[in-house]
């Protein structure tokens, strides 16, 4: 087992929940290899293109990920794993709850004003001498004609 991969026990739980392999055409890449690649990407935070060669072409992994996302596989998989864990008492609903009032995002995630783009232009215009008539007018703003 690789450091970022599924254990055999985890794989035996997830395997029946994944779609069956196609019977026609070229056999697809093994589901376990794709899941291990996705776990590696999630745990390292690396971009698709930095996926190690042992997982195969990054585009194959990305294609499978997006196909499974469109089909709703991730929601079904998580719902079934949650149901299985709840059935054996593995989830304490008093503790395992994410409330939207306690989750905060960085201001750039909310579309907040970033940096001082307008401030930089105002500072550049104020510190330089006027080289033409349009620079001296208030309508010139950050777009100068000369």
C-alpha positions in Angstrom: 0.0 0.0 0.0 1.2 3.5 -0.8 1.3 6.2 1.8 -1.7 8.1 0.3 -3.6 5.0 -1.0 -6.6 3.1 0.3 -6.0 0.2 2.7 -7.3 -3.2 1.7 -10.1 -2.9 4.3 -11.1 0.5 2.9 -11.1 -0.8 -0.6 -13.3 -3.8 0.3 -15.9 -1.3 1.6 -15.8 1.0 -1.4 -15.4 -1.5 -4.2 -19.1 -2.7 -4.4 -20.3 1.0 -4.4 -18.4 1.8 -7.6 -19.8 1.4 -11.1 -19.2 -1.9 -12.9 -16.4 -2.0 -15.5 -17.5 -1.8 -19.1 -17.7 -5.2 -21.0 -17.0 -3.8 -24.4 -14.1 -1.7 -25.7 -10.7 -1.2 -24.1 -10.7 -2.1 -20.4 -10.6 1.1 -18.3 -8.0 1.8 -15.7 -8.6 0.1 -12.4 -10.9 2.0 -10.1 -8.6 1.5 -7.1 -5.7 3.1 -9.0 -7.9 6.1 -9.9 -9.1 6.5 -6.3 -5.5 6.3 -5.0 -4.6 9.0 -7.5 -7.4 11.2 -6.3 -6.5 10.7 -2.7 -2.9 11.5 -3.5 -4.0 14.7 -5.2 -6.3 15.6 -2.3 -3.7 15.0 0.4 -0.9 16.8 -1.4 -2.8 19.6 -2.9 -0.9 19.2 -6.2 -2.4 20.1 -9.6 -3.6 17.4 -12.0 -0.4 17.7 -14.1 1.8 16.9 -11.2 0.3 13.4 -10.7 3.1 10.8 -10.4 3.5 8.5 -13.4 2.6 5.4 -11.3 -1.0 6.5 -11.5 -0.9 6.7 -15.3 -1.8 9.7 -17.4 -3.3 12.6 -15.4 -5.9 13.2 -18.1 -7.3 9.7 -17.6 -7.7 10.3 -13.9 -9.2 13.7 -14.4 -11.7 12.3 -17.0 -12.8 9.6 -14.6 -13.2 12.1 -11.8 -15.3 14.5 -13.8 -17.4 11.6 -15.3 -18.1 10.3 -11.8 -18.9 13.8 -10.6 -21.5 14.4 -13.4 -23.1 11.0 -12.7 -23.5 11.8 -9.0 -21.3 9.0 -7.8 -19.6 11.0 -5.0 -22.9 11.9 -3.4 -24.1 8.3 -3.6 -20.8 7.0 -2.3 -20.7 9.4 0.7 -24.4 8.7 1.5 -23.8 5.0 1.6 -20.6 5.2 3.6 -22.5 7.5 6.1 -25.4 5.0 6.3 -22.9 2.2 6.9 -21.1 4.1 9.7 -24.4 5.2 11.3 -25.7 1.6 11.3 -22.7 0.5 13.5 -22.8 3.6 15.7 -19.8 5.2 14.1 -21.3 8.6 13.8 -22.1 10.8 16.8 -24.5 13.3 15.4 -23.9 15.7 18.3 -20.3 16.0 17.3 -20.2 15.4 13.5 -22.1 18.4 12.3 -21.0 21.3 10.2 -23.0 24.4 10.8 -22.8 27.2 8.2 -22.6 29.8 11.0 -19.3 28.5 12.2 -17.6 28.0 8.8 -15.8 31.1 7.5 -14.2 31.7 4.2 -11.4 34.0 3.3 -12.5 37.4 1.9 -11.2 36.5 -1.6 -13.5 33.5 -1.6 -16.5 35.7 -1.2 -15.6 38.1 -4.0 -14.3 40.8 -1.7 -12.3 43.7 -3.0 -8.8 42.6 -3.4 -5.7 44.8 -3.3 -5.5 48.4 -4.2 -5.6 48.5 -8.0 -7.2 51.9 -8.1 -5.0 53.2 -5.3 -1.8 52.2 -7.3 -3.0 54.3 -10.3 -3.9 57.2 -8.2 -0.5 57.1 -6.5 1.3 56.9 -9.8 -0.6 59.9 -11.2 -0.1 62.0 -8.1 3.6 61.4 -8.0 4.5 62.1 -11.6 4.5 65.4 -13.4 1.9 66.1 -16.0 3.3 65.4 -19.5 0.2 66.3 -21.4 -3.0 68.1 -21.0 -5.1 65.0 -20.5 -3.1 64.0 -17.5 -3.9 67.2 -15.7 -7.7 66.7 -16.1 -9.8 64.8 -13.7 -11.3 62.8 -16.5 -8.0 61.2 -17.5 -8.2 58.7 -14.6 -6.1 55.6 -15.2 -6.3 55.6 -19.0 -4.0 58.2 -20.5 -4.1 59.1 -24.2 -0.5 60.2 -24.3 
